[in-house]
Amino acid sequence: MPNDLSPVLTVMQGDGFYNRNSRAQAAGIDAVVPLWEKALRSIEIGREPIVVADYACSQGRNSLAPISVAIAHLRSRTEPDRPVEVIHIDLPTNDFSSLFDVLETAPESYLRRGPGVTASAVGRSYFKPILPEARVHAGWNSWSLHWLSRLPAYAPDHVSACFSADKDVLAAVALQQAEDWRRFLEARAVEMRAGGKLLTLSSGKPERGRGWAWIEDALWQTASELRDRGVLSAGELLRMTFPWVERSVADIEGPFGASRRFAGLELEHAEVIRAPDPFWHEYLETGDSALLGKRWSDTVRAYYAPLIRPALEPGREQESVLDCLFARFAERLADNPQVNEHYGVVAVLRKC
Ligand SMILES: C[S@@+](CC[C@H](N)C(=O)[O-])C[C@H]1O[C@@H](n2cnc3c(N)ncnc32)[C@H](O)[C@@H]1O
């Protein structure tokens, strides 16, 4: 049993691979834009420049729409040329080059919204304070908080710690998600201005059952098959325990209590939504199950590949192992095409 449960670096696959393979996350973002617009309408703004923080920007493509919406809404309530400072935040090892490239070159970049909008980036974990006190009017955070700050336990029976049947593993995951959520909130409470708002969207847990069963169980079966064929060692399979969690509404409400306040933040809204599957209609139209399998395999590779490489023994041909794993995974998905049933939990916070 490995004993090194050190912090993990849950960045996405670089060279723009995440930007090219994150339509699933983009579809979930589209679903919460109306809630984001509602939050933006009630943010208090004085005479100061507007500050928008994007917590966990990754390579930026999926940030363009919600940040553009924020700029348009907040400026519509002040002056159309009010200066806007956008700050993108992610882990230091994030592929920031792809972010800057998208900001400069994408036709839908918010930097094309006229003068007075500036962009910068910070490489730091959001489990610590990042920005000066009382700075942020609008905070955006999509599809990141399900990543735990550290792997709390190895799972002997699944690639995802949160889907293990082992009670000790589940208890360790539950403790870690609660601690991470509190740390995230405490740090944001410092940075947000009074009357500012933050929307966070991450993997959600429905009242009954769980999400991602088709995809995640197929990945576990694929990795186990490769272990049986000698492509992966037992140690490599165990180290391929991924540190993420689905949060319920109760998990989100946990620190807030009856007052719905915690650390100077008020929880205005929390709900679990069914997240869209952006590939299913394409499959129904084309009947191409191989394409459906490839779409989901690439989506999953974009976030798991950086965690799999350090799980492999030294000296392995890492890219060949990854190619083999994800090709077989795509085949397995293609053999059993389904809608990917998964959920998001969305919360809106207001700084008191
Ligand atoms: C799935 S991507 C989401 C990117 C984008 N927001 C979206 O919705 O498509 C998750 C991002 O969270 C970042 N992340 C994970 N843990 C983080 C932390 N502790 N601090 C800052 N960013 C973190 C990862 O590096 C990654 O870029």
The ligand as an SDF file (V2000), in Angstrom:
LIG
                    3D

 27 29  0  0  0  0  0  0  0  0999 V2000
  -12.0700   20.9920  -15.0390 C   0  0  0  0  0  0  0  0  0  0  0  0
  -11.0590   22.4140  -14.9600 S   0  0  0  0  0  0  0  0  0  0  0  0
  -12.2810   23.7010  -15.0110 C   0  0  0  0  0  0  0  0  0  0  0  0
  -11.8520   24.8370  -15.8720 C   0  0  0  0  0  0  0  0  0  0  0  0
  -12.9440   25.8420  -16.2120 C   0  0  0  0  0  0  0  0  0  0  0  0
  -13.2940   26.6330  -15.0580 N   0  0  0  0  0  0  0  0  0  0  0  0
  -14.1720   25.1770  -16.8010 C   0  0  0  0  0  0  0  0  0  0  0  0
  -15.2600   25.2940  -16.2390 O   0  0  0  0  0  0  0  0  0  0  0  0
  -14.0420   24.5250  -17.8440 O   0  0  0  0  0  0  0  0  0  0  0  0
  -10.5720   22.4410  -13.2560 C   0  0  0  0  0  0  0  0  0  0  0  0
   -9.4970   23.4640  -12.9730 C   0  0  0  0  0  0  0  0  0  0  0  0
   -9.3850   23.6150  -11.5540 O   0  0  0  0  0  0  0  0  0  0  0  0
   -8.0500   23.8980  -11.2730 C   0  0  0  0  0  0  0  0  0  0  0  0
   -7.8140   23.6890   -9.8450 N   0  0  0  0  0  0  0  0  0  0  0  0
   -7.8960   22.5240   -9.1610 C   0  0  0  0  0  0  0  0  0  0  0  0
   -7.5630   22.7200   -7.8800 N   0  0  0  0  0  0  0  0  0  0  0  0
   -7.2700   24.0430   -7.7540 C   0  0  0  0  0  0  0  0  0  0  0  0
   -6.8580   24.8600   -6.6690 C   0  0  0  0  0  0  0  0  0  0  0  0
   -6.6680   24.3360   -5.4630 N   0  0  0  0  0  0  0  0  0  0  0  0
   -6.6350   26.1750   -6.8850 N   0  0  0  0  0  0  0  0  0  0  0  0
   -6.8250   26.7080   -8.1290 C   0  0  0  0  0  0  0  0  0  0  0  0
   -7.2340   25.9810   -9.1950 N   0  0  0  0  0  0  0  0  0  0  0  0
   -7.4450   24.6630   -9.0070 C   0  0  0  0  0  0  0  0  0  0  0  0
   -7.3030   22.9380  -12.1800 C   0  0  0  0  0  0  0  0  0  0  0  0
   -5.9550   23.2830  -12.3150 O   0  0  0  0  0  0  0  0  0  0  0  0
   -8.1080   23.0630  -13.4490 C   0  0  0  0  0  0  0  0  0  0  0  0
   -7.5710   24.0330  -14.2880 O   0  0  0  0  0  0  0  0  0  0  0  0
  1  2  1  0
  2  3  1  0
  2 10  1  0
  3  4  1  0
  4  5  1  0
  5  6  1  0
  5  7  1  0
  7  8  2  0
  7  9  1  0
 10 11  1  0
 11 12  1  0
 11 26  1  0
 12 13  1  0
 13 14  1  0
 13 24  1  0
 14 15  1  0
 14 23  1  0
 15 16  2  0
 16 17  1  0
 17 18  1  0
 17 23  2  0
 18 19  1  0
 18 20  2  0
 20 21  1  0
 21 22  2  0
 22 23  1  0
 24 25  1  0
 24 26  1  0
 26 27  1  0
M  CHG  2   2   1   9  -1
M  END
$$$$
